[in-house]
Amino acid sequence: MERGRTPEYLLASSAACQGQGGGDLALELGSLCFISQTMLIDLVNLLLLAVYVSSLLIAACKREFRVVRARELPFPCAVASPCCALLGIACVCLGLGAWGSSPHGALLFFVRGFVWVSLSVSLVVRPTRLSGALAVAWWAVDAVLITANCLEKTVTGGNLGVLDVMSWAVGFLLLLSAIRVYRSLAAGDGGGAESEPLLAAGGGERRAAFGEAGVFSRLTFTWMDSLLRLGYSKPLGLGDIPPLDADDAAAEACRKFLGEWHRRRGESHKTSNLVLRVLAECHKKELLLTALYTLLRTLSFAASPVMLYCFVSYSDRQEKERDLGTGAALVAGLLAMKLVESLSQRHWFFGSRRLGMRMRSALMAAVFEKQLRLSSEGRGRHSSGEIANYIAVDAYRLGEFPYWLHLGWSMPVQLVLAIALLFWIVGAGALPALAPVAICGVLNVPFARMLQQYQSRFMQAQDERQRATAEVLHSMKIVKLQSWEDKFRATVQRLRDAEVRWLGETQLKKAYGSALYWVSPTVISAVVLAGTAAVQSAPLDAGVVFTVLATMRVVSEPMRMLPEVMSVMIQVKVSLDRIGKFLTEDEFQDDAVDRAPASDRSCLDVHHGVFSWEPSKGTATLKDINITATHGQKIAVCGPVGAGKSSLLCATLGEIPRMSGSVRGREWLGGLCVPDVVDPERYGARQHPLREADEEFGVREGPQVLRAGQGHGELPARRPDGDRAEGPQHERRAEAEDPARKGRLQRRRRLPPRRPFQRRRRAHRRHPLQ
């Protein structure tokens, strides 16, 4: 290469700026037209630069000149500014190199370099809204002109140089920067710190950032920019987190799930996979959308070996046979494919996690609602430890279910596409590769069955250990009194050892499956290359070998993920069956207690009541019960252990099934089966008499609130002041110190103790009880 000449592969316009003699400008019509286009772009840039500099001078006269700090700079501007500076330096260097041969062409390079450097400065220096608006207009116009110039040369078959391609890419960054800054200006944020208030406004209604985001913002996840910018400036607090969208709230998810659940239960008595079918019906749109993202990601990822084969084939051509249009098309195809793969994969991950959050919240809320209305027989079959496992383990596992569900069908599709690609590349040489694939598929069947069996036994062992632990903790006072610690510790340890044993078996089978599938891609690639060499169906050149190796990367992901996918799907199947069995249990009947009219003087009226804890067996627990209680009357139910005092109280609340007779009553909350386990003096709770349920909560919500309060007696006693009294002692003390409520119907499982009373109070209270 001669000294002082610009390389032709750097700039397509070098031939137009240099004649054959090396110093004169070419006067051909096409070259003159091209020079006019580039000169027009340079003139427009100089004009817009002059207007921008004028706004800077006005800002300087008003003493408003400032530079945007690096952390306040939007991401597109932070990327585009150094790129513009580097492109300007490259233009200046090219101008210095072409000065000796073509001074006019060198001058054009100097002008372009000055323009690019000025664009780099404008991305950082925006002191006022006027200068920001002018800079945005400049960036957008420059990007449009550069794009139009490059497209015109591409369509007409002109020579598109490296510098033109670089200018086109930087113009795209300028366009993104213009869109980002324009949105900030339109939102009233000038992009500087002076627009930020000194005191944060409070009391306003916060809005969901995702719910109000546009299409482009959701596509590029720019709706998180404000939160990320705030987290960069200070530690985030709970008030800084934007609220959830209305569709993501647990109440909305539970409402949709329970509505569809009751509809399907009413239409059909089939309970097999009912939870899965209800979830699919409630979230079918989200499932289909995430499936589309998964399909796009699978197709774009499986097409990567094809792009590699095309690139290698293009590079193997002679230099005269290489077409610039074909090369540009390959580069554009590669960029488009990777862009689709990246965006679809991220939206697949985000959409799957978001959908899983909705499913998990719906099932957690549904299990809790079911626990409040669970019948007596259901409570006998499902302990509190098992119900806690339904929420903490089974329902929580649904958070990752959509992601693994889409992996379950996309990985076989990806494997089939990879095998088809092998046949397209090497032909009959890929036939031997079907043998190891088939062997791996056959060996997966017994592993899947064993995994499902071990997972079920592991969950059963976990439930037994939770049940035993809960019973021991609930009866810790008796265990300590009888010195049974060692025996119960040995029992819990035995159950824990069984749980660990089944967990170890499950993890061991997972390890076997993972090892099998990790080795399979290496075996398949070796078999493919050996088969190709034996059959001689394709030449083993660089294109074939590299493409086969790239295809093995496509094959390795399904072979590696399929065992884990099957393991997770088995766990989800077991969890869904457990939750479905719990949700189909019998509930308390809403008409168990008939509502008395407000004019009726009797607060409770039981007439010839027959009740049974096990109505399926036909054995009556209470027979021929007749009780009438008026407003303000106090009734003491006495009897030995096992006489049915607690059953009678449960019968008046509708918690025990009624076989015959009638029960009428007004729904009360004050003193009605709500254990007073919180000491108001130590914990700050206020024991005020509550109003009637029909006045404050309504007919349906009253019994739910009452039954929700039953669990408080099982909570461990909190002793902030070092008091060693046990939970029941605190309860009896609170009952003893609490004076009788005036005019309230109270139902207690035991009489209040008399020892903590003073003599006057004891005598005053003993008289009405007698």
C-alpha positions in Angstrom: 0.0 0.0 0.0 1.3 3.4 -1.0 2.0 6.0 1.7 -0.7 8.7 2.0 -3.5 6.7 0.4 -6.7 5.6 2.2 -7.4 1.8 2.1 -10.3 0.9 -0.2 -11.7 -1.6 2.4 -12.0 1.2 5.0 -14.1 3.6 3.0 -16.2 3.0 -0.1 -16.0 6.6 -1.1 -12.3 6.6 -1.4 -12.5 5.8 -5.1 -14.9 8.7 -5.6 -12.7 11.1 -3.7 -9.6 10.1 -5.6 -9.1 9.9 -9.3 -7.0 7.3 -11.1 -4.1 9.6 -11.0 -4.3 9.8 -7.2 -5.0 13.5 -6.8 -8.1 14.6 -8.8 -11.7 14.2 -7.9 -13.7 11.9 -10.1 -16.3 13.6 -12.2 -18.5 10.6 -13.0 -22.2 11.1 -12.4 -22.6 8.4 -9.7 -19.6 9.6 -7.8 -20.8 13.2 -7.9 -24.2 12.1 -6.7 -22.6 10.2 -3.8 -20.4 13.2 -2.9 -23.5 15.4 -2.9 -25.3 13.1 -0.5 -22.4 13.0 2.0 -21.9 16.7 1.7 -25.6 17.3 2.3 -25.4 15.2 5.5 -22.3 17.2 6.6 -24.0 20.5 5.9 -27.1 19.5 7.9 -24.9 18.4 10.8 -23.0 21.7 10.8 -26.2 23.6 10.8 -27.7 21.7 13.7 -24.3 22.0 15.5 -24.4 25.7 15.2 -28.0 25.8 16.7 -26.9 23.6 19.5 -23.8 25.7 20.3 -26.1 28.8 20.4 -28.2 27.2 23.0 -25.1 26.4 25.0 -24.0 30.0 24.8 -27.4 31.1 26.0 -27.2 28.7 29.0 -23.7 30.0 29.8 -24.9 33.6 29.8 -27.6 32.6 32.3 -25.1 30.6 34.4 -26.9 27.4 33.9 -24.1 25.5 32.3 -23.5 22.0 33.7 -22.4 18.6 32.6 -24.5 15.5 33.3 -22.8 13.2 35.8 -21.9 9.7 34.7 -24.4 8.0 37.1 -27.2 10.3 35.8 -26.5 9.4 32.2 -29.0 7.0 30.5 -27.5 3.8 29.3 -27.8 4.5 25.6 -26.1 7.9 26.0 -23.4 6.3 28.1 -22.6 3.9 25.3 -23.1 6.2 22.3 -20.9 9.0 23.6 -17.6 7.1 23.6 -18.5 5.4 20.3 -19.1 8.9 18.7 -15.7 10.1 20.1 -13.9 7.0 18.7 -15.5 7.4 15.3 -14.5 11.0 15.2 -10.9 10.2 16.0 -11.0 7.5 13.2 -12.2 10.1 10.7 -9.5 12.5 11.7 -6.8 9.8 11.3 -8.2 8.9 7.9 -8.1 12.6 6.9 -4.5 12.9 8.0 -3.7 9.8 5.9 -5.5 11.2 2.8 -4.1 14.7 3.0 -1.2 14.2 0.6 -3.3 12.6 -2.1 -6.6 14.4 -1.8 -6.9 17.6 0.3 -10.6 17.9 -0.5 -11.3 14.4 0.7 -9.2 15.0 3.8 -11.2 18.1 4.6 -14.4 16.1 4.4 -12.9 13.7 6.9 -11.9 16.5 9.3 -15.5 17.9 9.1 -17.0 14.5 9.9 -14.6 13.9 12.7 -15.5 17.3 14.2 -19.2 16.5 13.9 -18.8 13.1 15.6 -16.8 14.6 18.5 -19.5 17.3 18.9 -22.2 14.7 19.0 -20.2 12.9 21.7 -20.1 16.2 23.7 -23.9 16.8 23.2 -24.7 13.4 24.7 -23.1 14.6 28.0 -23.7 18.4 28.0 -27.4 19.3 28.2 -27.7 22.2 30.6 -31.3 23.3 29.9 -34.5 21.7 28.5 -34.0 23.8 25.3 -30.5 22.4 24.7 -31.7 18.9 25.5 -34.6 19.2 23.0 -32.2 20.5 20.3 -29.7 17.7 21.0 -32.5 15.1 20.7 -33.6 16.6 17.3 -29.9 16.6 16.1 -29.4 12.9 17.1 -32.6 11.8 15.4 -32.0 13.7 12.2 -28.4 12.4 11.9 -29.5 8.8 12.5 -32.2 9.1 9.9 -29.8 10.6 7.3 -27.1 8.0 7.9 -29.6 5.2 7.7 -31.1 6.5 4.4 -27.6 6.9 2.9 -26.6 3.4 3.8 -29.9 1.9 2.6 -29.6 3.7 -0.7 -26.1 2.3 -1.3 -27.2 -1.2 -0.3 -30.2 -1.2 -2.6 -28.4 0.3 -5.6 -25.5 -2.1 -5.2 -23.0 0.5 -4.1 -19.9 -0.4 -2.1 -20.6 -0.2 1.6 -17.4 0.4 3.5 -16.4 -0.4 7.1 -16.7 3.3 8.1 -20.2 3.4 6.7 -21.2 0.3 8.7 -19.7 1.8 11.9 -21.5 5.1 11.3 -24.8 3.2 10.8 -24.3 1.3 14.1 -23.5 4.5 16.0 -26.5 6.2 14.3 -28.7 3.4 15.8 -27.3 4.2 19.2 -28.0 7.9 18.7 -31.6 7.0 17.8 -32.0 5.0 21.0 -30.5 7.9 23.0 -32.9 10.3 21.4 -35.9 8.2 22.4 -34.6 7.8 26.0 -33.9 11.5 26.5 -37.2 12.5 24.8 -39.1 10.4 27.2 -37.4 12.0 30.2 -38.1 15.4 28.8 -41.7 14.6 28.2 -42.1 13.2 31.8 -40.8 16.6 33.1 -37.4 15.3 34.1 -34.7 17.4 32.6 -32.2 14.7 33.2 -30.3 16.7 35.8 -30.1 16.8 39.5 -31.7 20.3 39.7 -35.1 18.7 38.7 -35.1 16.4 41.7 -37.1 17.6 44.7 -35.3 18.2 47.9 -38.1 16.6 49.9 -39.8 13.5 48.5 -43.5 13.9 48.0 -45.5 11.6 50.2 -49.1 10.6 50.6 -49.7 10.1 46.9 -51.0 6.9 45.4 -48.2 4.8 44.1 -48.7 3.1 40.7 -47.4 -0.1 39.4 -44.4 0.5 37.1 -45.0 -2.7 35.0 -48.8 -2.0 34.6 -48.2 1.4 33.1 -45.2 0.5 30.9 -45.5 0.7 27.1 -44.7 -1.9 24.6 -41.1 -0.8 24.0 -40.5 -0.4 27.7 -41.8 -4.0 28.4 -39.8 -5.3 25.5 -36.4 -3.9 26.7 -37.2 -3.9 30.5 -36.6 -0.2 30.7 -39.5 0.2 33.1 -37.0 -0.9 35.8 -34.7 2.0 35.0 -36.1 4.3 37.7 -35.9 1.7 40.4 -32.3 0.7 39.4 -31.3 4.4 39.3 -32.8 5.0 42.7 -31.0 1.9 44.1 -27.7 3.1 42.7 -28.1 6.4 44.5 -29.2 5.1 47.9 -30.2 1.8 49.7 -33.7 0.9 48.8 -36.5 0.9 51.4 -39.9 -0.8 51.4 -41.5 2.4 50.3 -39.2 2.7 47.3 -40.5 -0.6 45.8 -43.3 0.0 43.3 -46.5 -1.8 44.1 -47.6 -5.0 42.3 -49.8 -4.9 39.3 -53.5 -5.6 40.0 -53.3 -8.9 38.2 -50.3 -10.0 40.4 -52.0 -9.5 43.7 -52.6 -12.7 45.8 -56.3 -11.7 46.4 -57.0 -11.5 42.6 -55.1 -14.8 41.9 -57.0 -16.6 44.7 -60.4 -15.1 43.5 -59.8 -16.4 40.0 -58.6 -19.8 41.2 -61.5 -20.4 43.7 -64.1 -19.2 41.2 -62.9 -21.7 38.5 -62.4 -24.4 41.2 -66.0 -24.2 42.4 -67.3 -24.1 38.9 -65.5 -27.3 37.9 -66.4 -29.0 41.1 -70.1 -28.2 40.4 -69.9 -29.4 36.8 -68.0 -32.7 37.4 -67.1 -34.9 40.3 -63.9 -36.0 38.6 -61.0 -34.9 40.9 -58.0 -36.4 39.0 -55.6 -33.6 38.1 -58.2 -31.0 39.0 -55.8 -28.5 40.5 -53.7 -28.6 37.3 -56.7 -28.2 35.0 -58.0 -25.2 37.1 -54.6 -23.5 37.0 -54.3 -24.0 33.2 -57.8 -22.5 32.7 -57.1 -19.5 34.9 -53.7 -18.7 33.3 -54.1 -20.1 29.7 -53.2 -16.7 28.1 -50.0 -16.3 30.1 -49.1 -19.9 29.4 -49.6 -19.5 25.7 -47.5 -16.3 25.6 -44.6 -17.8 27.5 -44.9 -20.8 25.2 -44.4 -18.5 22.2 -41.3 -17.0 23.8 -40.0 -20.5 24.5 -40.6 -21.5 20.9 -38.8 -18.5 19.5 -35.8 -19.1 21.8 -35.7 -22.8 20.8 -35.8 -22.1 17.1 -33.2 -19.3 17.2 -30.9 -21.3 19.4 -31.3 -24.4 17.2 -30.5 -22.3 14.0 -27.1 -21.2 15.3 -25.2 -24.2 13.7 -26.8 -23.3 10.3 -25.5 -19.7 10.6 -22.0 -21.1 11.5 -22.1 -23.4 8.4 -23.1 -20.5 6.2 -20.2 -18.3 7.6 -17.7 -21.1 7.1 -18.9 -21.7 3.6 -18.7 -18.0 2.8 -15.2 -17.7 4.1 -14.1 -20.8 2.1 -14.9 -19.0 -1.2 -12.4 -17.2 -3.3 -12.0 -13.5 -2.8 -13.6 -12.8 -6.2 -16.6 -15.0 -5.5 -17.4 -13.3 -2.2 -20.5 -11.0 -2.6 -20.7 -8.1 -0.2 -24.5 -8.4 -0.2 -24.4 -12.0 0.9 -21.9 -11.2 3.7 -24.1 -8.3 4.9 -27.1 -10.5 4.8 -25.3 -13.1 6.9 -24.3 -10.5 9.5 -27.8 -9.0 9.6 -29.3 -12.5 10.0 -26.9 -13.3 12.8 -27.7 -10.1 14.6 -31.4 -10.6 14.2 -31.2 -14.3 15.4 -29.2 -13.4 18.5 -31.5 -10.4 19.2 -34.6 -12.7 19.0 -32.9 -15.3 21.1 -31.9 -12.9 23.8 -35.2 -11.1 24.1 -37.3 -14.2 23.9 -35.2 -16.0 26.5 -35.4 -13.1 29.0 -39.2 -12.7 28.5 -39.6 -16.4 28.9 -37.7 -16.4 32.2 -39.6 -13.3 33.4 -43.0 -14.4 32.3 -42.5 -17.9 33.7 -41.5 -16.5 37.1 -44.3 -14.0 37.2 -46.8 -16.7 36.3 -45.4 -19.0 38.9 -45.7 -16.3 41.5 -49.4 -16.1 40.7 -50.0 -19.8 40.9 -48.1 -20.1 44.1 -50.0 -17.2 45.7 -53.3 -18.6 44.6 -52.7 -22.0 46.0 -51.3 -20.7 49.3 -54.4 -18.5 49.8 -56.7 -21.4 48.7 -55.1 -23.8 51.2 -55.4 -21.2 54.0 -59.1 -20.5 53.1 -59.7 -24.3 53.1 -58.1 -24.7 56.5 -60.5 -22.2 58.0 -63.5 -24.2 56.7 -62.2 -27.7 57.1 -64.6 -30.2 58.7 -63.8 -32.2 61.8 -63.1 -35.4 59.8 -60.7 -33.4 57.5 -58.9 -32.0 60.5 -58.4 -35.6 61.7 -56.9 -36.6 58.4 -54.7 -33.5 57.9 -52.7 -32.3 60.9 -51.4 -28.8 61.3 -47.9 -29.9 60.3 -49.2 -31.3 57.1 -51.2 -28.2 56.3 -48.0 -26.1 56.9 -46.2 -28.4 54.4 -48.9 -27.8 51.8 -48.2 -24.1 52.0 -44.5 -24.0 52.7 -43.4 -26.9 50.4 -46.1 -28.0 47.9 -47.6 -24.6 47.0 -44.2 -22.9 47.0 -42.9 -25.5 44.5 -45.4 -24.2 42.0 -43.4 -21.0 41.7 -40.9 -22.7 39.3 -43.5 -24.9 37.6 -44.2 -22.8 34.4 -40.5 -22.6 33.7 -39.9 -26.3 33.9 -43.2 -27.0 32.1 -42.0 -25.1 29.0 -38.6 -26.8 29.3 -40.4 -30.2 29.3 -41.8 -29.7 25.8 -39.1 -27.4 24.3 -36.2 -29.7 25.0 -37.5 -32.6 23.0 -38.3 -30.2 20.2 -34.8 -28.8 20.3 -33.4 -32.4 20.3 -35.5 -33.3 17.2 -34.3 -30.1 15.4 -30.7 -30.9 16.2 -31.0 -34.5 14.9 -32.7 -33.2 11.7 -29.8 -30.7 11.3 -27.3 -33.5 11.6 -29.0 -35.4 8.8 -29.0 -32.3 6.7 -25.2 -31.8 7.2 -23.8 -35.3 7.2 -26.7 -37.3 5.6 -26.7 -41.0 6.3 -23.7 -40.7 8.6 -26.0 -39.4 11.4 -28.0 -42.7 11.5 -25.6 -44.4 14.0 -26.3 -41.4 16.4 -29.9 -42.6 16.8 -28.7 -45.6 18.8 -27.3 -43.7 21.8 -30.3 -41.3 21.8 -32.7 -44.3 21.9 -30.7 -46.0 24.6 -30.7 -42.9 26.8 -34.5 -42.6 26.3 -35.1 -46.2 27.3 -32.9 -46.0 30.4 -34.8 -42.9 31.4 -38.1 -44.8 32.0 -37.0 -46.8 35.1 -35.2 -43.7 36.5 -38.4 -41.7 36.2 -40.5 -44.4 38.0 -38.1 -44.7 40.8 -37.9 -40.9 41.2 -41.6 -40.7 41.5 -41.8 -43.5 44.1 -39.0 -42.1 46.2 -40.3 -38.6 46.0 -43.7 -39.7 47.3 -42.2 -41.7 50.1 -40.0 -38.7 51.0 -43.0 -36.4 51.2 -44.8 -38.9 53.4 -41.8 -39.2 55.7 -41.6 -35.4 55.9 -45.3 -35.2 56.9 -44.9 -37.8 59.6 -41.9 -36.0 61.1 -43.8 -32.7 61.0 -46.8 -34.2 62.7 -44.7 -35.8 65.5 -42.7 -32.6 66.0 -45.9 -30.5 66.2 -47.4 -32.9 68.8 -44.3 -32.9 70.9 -44.1 -29.1 70.9 -47.8 -28.7 71.7 -47.5 -31.1 74.7 -44.1 -29.9 75.9 -45.4 -29.2 79.4 -46.5 -32.8 79.8 -43.3 -34.2 78.2 -41.2 -32.1 80.7 -43.4 -33.1 83.6 -43.1 -36.8 82.9 -39.4 -36.7 81.8 -40.2 -38.1 78.4 -37.6 -36.0 76.6 -35.3 -38.9 75.6 -38.1 -41.1 74.3 -39.7 -38.4 72.2 -36.3 -37.2 71.0 -35.5 -40.8 69.9 -38.9 -41.0 68.1 -38.4 -37.7 66.2 -34.8 -38.7 65.3 -36.0 -42.1 64.0 -38.5 -40.2 61.7 -35.8 -37.8 60.7 -33.5 -40.7 59.7 -36.2 -42.2 57.6 -36.8 -38.8 55.9 -33.0 -38.4 55.2 -32.8 -42.0 53.8 -35.6 -41.3 51.2 -34.1 -38.0 50.4 -30.7 -39.6 49.8 -32.2 -42.2 47.5 -33.9 -39.5 45.5 -30.8 -37.5 45.1 -28.8 -40.6 44.2 -31.1 -41.5 41.4 -30.9 -37.9 40.1 -27.1 -38.1 40.1 -27.3 -41.3 38.1 -29.6 -39.8 35.5 -27.5 -36.6 35.2 -24.2 -38.5 34.8 -25.9 -40.6 32.0 -27.0 -37.5 30.1 -23.8 -35.5 30.6 -21.8 -38.3 28.9 -24.3 -38.8 26.0 -23.4 -35.7 23.9 -19.7 -36.7 23.7 -20.7 -40.2 22.7 -23.2 -39.0 20.1 -20.6 -36.6 18.5 -18.0 -39.4 18.3 -20.6 -41.7 16.7 -21.7 -39.1 14.2 -18.1 -38.3 13.0 -17.2 -42.0 12.9 -20.4 -42.8 10.9 -19.7 -40.0 8.5 -16.1 -41.2 7.9 -17.3 -44.8 7.4 -20.2 -44.0 5.1 -18.5 -41.1 3.4 -21.8 -39.2 3.2 -20.1 -35.8 3.6 -16.5 -34.5 3.5 -15.0 -33.9 6.9 -13.9 -30.4 6.2 -13.9 -27.4 8.5 -17.5 -26.5 7.8 -18.8 -30.0 8.5 -16.7 -30.6 11.7 -17.5 -27.2 13.2 -21.2 -27.5 12.4 -21.3 -31.0 14.0 -19.6 -29.7 17.1 -22.0 -26.7 17.3 -24.9 -29.1 16.8 -23.7 -31.2 19.7 -24.0 -28.0 21.9 -27.6 -27.8 20.8 -28.0 -31.5 21.7 -26.2 -31.3 25.0 -28.7 -28.9 26.6 -31.7 -31.2 26.2 -29.7 -34.3 27.3 -28.5 -32.5 30.3 -31.8 -30.8 31.3 -34.2 -33.7 30.6 -33.5 -35.6 33.8 -33.8 -32.6 36.0 -37.0 -31.6 34.1 -38.5 -35.0 34.8 -37.5 -34.9 38.4 -39.1 -31.5 38.9 -42.3 -32.5 37.1 -42.6 -35.6 39.2 -42.3 -33.4 42.4 -44.9 -31.0 41.1 -47.2 -33.9 40.2 -46.9 -35.2 43.8 -47.5 -31.8 45.3 -50.5 -31.1 43.1 -52.0 -34.5 44.1 -51.5 -33.7 47.8 -53.0 -30.2 47.5 -55.9 -31.5 45.4 -56.7 -34.2 48.0 -56.7 -31.5 50.7 -58.9 -29.1 48.7 -61.5 -31.8 48.0 -62.1 -32.5 51.8 -65.5 -31.7 53.3 -66.1 -28.3 54.8 -68.3 -26.8 57.5 -71.8 -26.3 56.3 -73.0 -22.7 56.2 -76.4 -23.8 57.4 -75.1 -25.7 60.4 -76.5 -23.0 62.7 -79.7 -21.3 61.7 -79.7 -17.5 62.1 -82.2 -16.2 64.6 -84.0 -13.0 63.9 -82.9 -9.8 65.6 -86.3 -9.6 67.5 -85.8 -13.0 69.1 -84.8 -12.8 72.8 -82.9 -16.1 72.8 -79.3 -15.9 71.8 -78.9 -19.7 71.5 -81.6 -22.3 71.0 -80.8 -26.0 70.5 -83.8 -28.3 70.2 -83.4 -32.1 70.1 -79.9 -31.9 68.7 -78.0 -35.0 67.8 -74.3 -34.4 66.8 -71.5 -36.7 65.8 -67.8 -36.2 65.0 -67.9 -39.2 62.6 -71.3 -39.0 60.8 -70.1 -41.6 58.2 -70.1 -44.3 61.0 -73.5 -43.3 62.4 -72.2 -43.0 65.9 -73.7 -40.1 67.8 -71.4 -38.1 70.1 -74.2 -36.0 71.7 -77.8 -37.0 71.9 -81.0 -35.1 72.6 -79.4 -31.8 73.5 -81.8 -29.0 74.4 -80.4 -25.6 75.4 -82.0 -22.2 75.5 -79.9 -19.1 76.4 -81.2 -15.6 76.6 -79.4 -12.3 76.3 -77.2 -11.7 79.3 -77.6 -15.2 80.8 -74.5 -17.1 82.1 -74.4 -20.9 81.8 -71.7 -23.2 83.2 -71.3 -26.5 81.5 -69.7 -28.9 84.0 -68.7 -32.6 83.8 -65.8 -35.0 84.0 -63.2 -35.5 81.4 -64.6 -37.0 78.2 -68.2 -36.0 79.0 -68.6 -33.9 75.9 -68.2 -30.3 77.2 -66.0 -29.2 74.3 -68.2 -31.1 71.8 -71.2 -29.2 73.1 -69.5 -25.9 72.5 -68.4 -26.9 69.1 -71.9 -28.0 68.3 -73.3 -24.5 69.1 -70.7 -23.1 66.7 -71.5 -25.6 63.9 -68.1 -27.2 64.0 -69.5 -30.7 64.6 -71.8 -32.2 62.0 -75.5 -32.2 63.0 -77.4 -35.5 62.4 -80.8 -34.3 63.5 -82.5 -31.5 65.5 -82.1 -27.7 65.1 -79.6 -25.1 66.3 -80.5 -21.4 66.2 -78.3 -18.6 67.4 -77.1 -15.1 66.8 -73.6 -14.8 65.7 -71.3 -13.1 68.3 -67.6 -12.4 68.4 -67.1 -11.2 72.0 -66.0 -14.1 74.0 -67.0 -16.7 71.4 -64.4 -19.4 71.1 -61.5 -16.9 70.8 -58.7 -17.9 73.2 -57.3 -15.0 75.3 -53.7 -16.0 75.2 -52.2 -12.5 74.9 -51.5 -10.7 78.2 -52.6 -7.1 77.6 -50.2 -5.7 80.2 -47.1 -7.3 78.6 -47.9 -7.2 74.9 -50.0 -4.1 74.6 -53.1 -5.9 73.2 -56.5 -4.3 74.0 -59.2 -6.7 75.1 -62.3 -4.7 74.0 -65.7 -6.4 73.6 -66.4 -6.8 69.9 -69.6 -6.0 68.2 -71.9 -8.6 66.6 -70.7 -10.3 63.5 -73.7 -9.2 61.5 -73.0 -5.6 62.3 -69.2 -5.5 61.5 -68.2 -8.5 59.5 -71.4 -9.9 58.0 -72.9 -13.3 58.2 -70.3 -15.3 56.2 -67.2 -13.7 57.7 -68.1 -14.1 61.3 -67.6 -17.9 61.6 -64.3 -17.7 59.6 -62.9 -15.1 62.0 -63.9 -17.3 65.0 -62.3 -20.4 63.5 -59.2 -18.5 62.6 -58.8 -17.6 66.2 -58.6 -21.2 67.4 -55.0 -21.6 66.3 -53.7 -19.0 68.7 -53.7 -21.5 71.6 -51.1 -23.6 69.8 -48.6 -20.7 69.4 -45.5 -20.9 71.7 -45.7 -18.6 74.7 -43.6 -15.4 74.3 -41.9 -14.3 77.5 -40.2 -10.9 77.0 -40.0 -10.3 80.7 -38.5 -13.6 81.6 -41.8 -15.0 83.1 -41.6 -18.8 83.2 -45.3 -19.4 83.2 -46.5 -21.8 80.5 -49.0 -20.9 77.8 -52.1 -22.4 79.6 -51.1 -20.6 82.8 -51.0 -17.3 80.9 -54.5 -18.1 79.5 -55.9 -18.9 82.9 -54.4 -15.8 84.4 -55.9 -13.6 81.6 -59.3 -15.2 82.1 -59.1 -14.8 85.9 -58.1 -11.1 85.7 -60.6 -10.3 83.0 -63.9 -9.2 84.5 -67.1 -10.6 83.3 -68.3 -8.8 80.2 -71.6 -7.2 80.6 -74.5 -8.6 78.6 -72.5 -11.0 76.6 -73.0 -14.7 75.9 -69.6 -16.4 76.6 -68.7 -20.0 75.8 -65.6 -21.2 77.6 -64.1 -24.7 77.7 -63.2 -24.3 81.4 -64.3 -22.3 84.4 -61.9 -19.5 85.3 -59.7 -20.2 88.3 -60.5 -18.6 91.6 -57.1 -18.4 93.1 -55.8 -15.3 91.3 -59.0 -13.4 92.3 -59.2 -11.1 95.3 -61.8 -12.0 97.8 -64.4 -9.4 96.8 -64.1 -10.2 93.1 -64.2 -13.9 93.9 -67.3 -13.6 95.9 -68.9 -11.3 93.3 -68.2 -13.7 90.4 -69.0 -16.9 92.2 -72.6 -15.9 92.9 -73.7 -15.5 89.3 -71.9 -18.6 88.3 -73.8 -20.6 90.8 
